[in-house]
Amino acid sequence: MHPIIANLILAAAQAEQVVETAGQAVTETAGAAAEQTTEGGQPGGFGGSTFWIMMILLFGVMWFFMIRPQRKQQKEAENFRKALKKGDKVVTVGGIFGEIVEVNETTALIKVDGETKLRVAKAGLQKDFTPQQ
């Protein structure tokens, strides 16, 4: 038999023994972990109540950092649109600068340049550039 083929057969046999030994170790570890229980008789690791506490905490943190600021921003935008009055300088969501000429319930007429006027939805107005006094 050629020496290279003999070495390959020997290496394959050794690899098979390593895989078999590793499989036995994994089986023993899994069996030992299954035997471990907590005081309530539940498997070790996260218990049922711990899982729910973590989920509630995760939701609370998510609400505090994501949903709460968004609601605050929406409320500020709504108050801004309700407080619009003639003479306020605004910018539309499309980037058009203008001055309020007339305000209706859902729309506003803005003067853009000279005598050019545009009627836009109040929801499309986003900023107020009226100087604060």
Backbone torsions as a table, in degrees:
resi	resn	phi	psi	omega
1	MET	NA	145.2	-178.8
2	HIS	-70.9	140.4	-176.9
3	PRO	-62.8	-31.9	179.7
4	ILE	-68.4	-41.6	179.5
5	ILE	-66.0	-39.0	178.5
6	ALA	-62.8	-41.0	178.4
7	ASN	-65.9	-38.5	178.3
8	LEU	-64.8	-41.3	178.7
9	ILE	-65.2	-42.1	179.0
10	LEU	-63.5	-42.5	179.6
11	ALA	-65.9	-37.7	178.7
12	ALA	-66.0	-39.7	178.9
13	ALA	-65.2	-40.9	178.5
14	GLN	-66.4	-39.8	178.8
15	ALA	-64.5	-38.2	179.0
16	GLU	-64.1	-38.5	177.9
17	GLN	-66.5	-40.1	179.5
18	VAL	-63.7	-44.1	179.9
19	VAL	-64.0	-41.3	-179.7
20	GLU	-64.9	-41.9	178.8
21	THR	-65.0	-41.9	179.3
22	ALA	-65.2	-39.2	178.3
23	GLY	-63.1	-39.7	177.8
24	GLN	-65.3	-40.4	-179.7
25	ALA	-64.8	-40.0	179.0
26	VAL	-65.7	-41.9	179.3
27	THR	-63.2	-42.7	178.9
28	GLU	-65.2	-41.3	179.5
29	THR	-64.7	-42.3	179.4
30	ALA	-65.2	-39.0	178.6
31	GLY	-65.6	-40.7	179.2
32	ALA	-66.6	-38.8	179.3
33	ALA	-67.3	-35.0	179.7
34	ALA	-69.6	-27.4	-179.6
35	GLU	-78.4	-23.3	-179.5
36	GLN	-73.4	131.7	176.4
37	THR	-135.3	161.8	176.9
38	THR	-91.6	-176.2	-177.6
39	GLU	-60.6	-35.0	-178.2
40	GLY	-81.4	1.7	-179.5
41	GLY	85.8	5.9	179.6
42	GLN	-88.0	156.5	177.8
43	PRO	-60.9	154.1	179.9
44	GLY	-63.0	168.8	-178.1
45	GLY	97.4	-147.3	-179.2
46	PHE	-73.8	123.1	174.0
47	GLY	-83.5	173.9	-178.5
48	GLY	-61.9	-44.1	-177.9
49	SER	-71.1	-35.7	179.0
50	THR	-63.4	-40.2	178.4
51	PHE	-59.7	-47.4	-177.1
52	TRP	-68.5	-36.3	177.0
53	ILE	-63.1	-43.8	178.7
54	MET	-63.5	-40.1	179.2
55	MET	-64.5	-41.9	179.3
56	ILE	-65.4	-43.0	177.6
57	LEU	-63.2	-41.3	178.6
58	LEU	-62.4	-44.1	178.4
59	PHE	-63.8	-41.1	179.1
60	GLY	-61.7	-44.1	179.0
61	VAL	-65.7	-42.2	179.0
62	MET	-61.6	-43.4	179.7
63	TRP	-63.7	-44.5	-175.7
64	PHE	-64.2	-39.9	-175.3
65	PHE	-93.7	-15.6	-175.5
66	MET	-119.8	-53.9	-172.2
67	ILE	-77.6	-43.4	-177.9
68	ARG	-59.9	-48.6	178.4
69	PRO	-63.4	-34.2	179.2
70	GLN	-66.1	-42.9	177.8
71	ARG	-63.0	-40.1	179.2
72	LYS	-62.6	-42.3	179.3
73	GLN	-65.3	-40.6	178.3
74	GLN	-64.0	-39.8	-180.0
75	LYS	-66.0	-40.5	177.5
76	GLU	-63.6	-41.2	179.0
77	ALA	-65.0	-40.0	178.5
78	GLU	-64.5	-43.1	177.9
79	ASN	-64.4	-38.0	177.5
80	PHE	-61.0	-45.6	-177.7
81	ARG	-68.7	-32.9	177.8
82	LYS	-70.8	-29.8	-175.6
83	ALA	-90.2	4.2	179.9
84	LEU	-61.5	139.1	178.3
85	LYS	-145.0	166.2	-178.8
86	LYS	-58.9	133.1	177.9
87	GLY	99.6	-14.3	178.2
88	ASP	-68.0	139.7	176.3
89	LYS	-95.5	128.6	-174.5
90	VAL	-134.1	168.6	173.6
91	VAL	-128.8	135.6	177.3
92	THR	-82.9	167.1	177.5
93	VAL	-64.8	-18.9	176.6
94	GLY	-85.6	-3.8	176.9
95	GLY	92.8	15.2	179.7
96	ILE	-90.3	123.8	178.7
97	PHE	-88.5	141.7	178.7
98	GLY	-165.8	177.8	179.5
99	GLU	-122.5	134.6	-177.9
100	ILE	-66.7	128.3	176.0
101	VAL	-105.9	-37.9	-176.6
102	GLU	-150.4	141.4	179.4
103	VAL	-124.5	128.0	173.6
104	ASN	-109.9	-171.7	-178.2
105	GLU	-64.2	-43.9	-177.0
106	THR	-119.0	-9.0	-177.8
107	THR	-129.1	166.7	175.5
108	ALA	-141.1	143.3	175.7
109	LEU	-100.3	121.8	-179.2
110	ILE	-116.6	142.2	177.3
111	LYS	-93.0	119.9	-173.5
112	VAL	-92.8	-54.6	-177.7
113	ASP	-155.8	128.3	-179.4
114	GLY	60.5	-118.3	178.8
115	GLU	-102.9	8.8	-179.8
116	THR	-76.6	123.7	-179.5
117	LYS	-126.4	144.9	178.7
118	LEU	-126.8	137.6	173.1
119	ARG	-97.9	122.4	-178.0
120	VAL	-128.0	156.4	175.0
121	ALA	-70.5	142.4	179.5
122	LYS	-61.9	-28.4	178.7
123	ALA	-67.9	-17.5	179.0
124	GLY	-88.5	1.0	177.8
125	LEU	-98.3	132.6	-174.0
126	GLN	-124.1	-23.1	-176.8
127	LYS	-135.4	154.5	177.7
128	ASP	-118.7	121.0	179.8
129	PHE	-109.4	19.5	176.8
130	THR	-66.8	130.7	-179.6
131	PRO	-59.5	133.1	178.4
132	GLN	-80.3	135.6	-179.4
133	GLN	-112.7	NA	NA
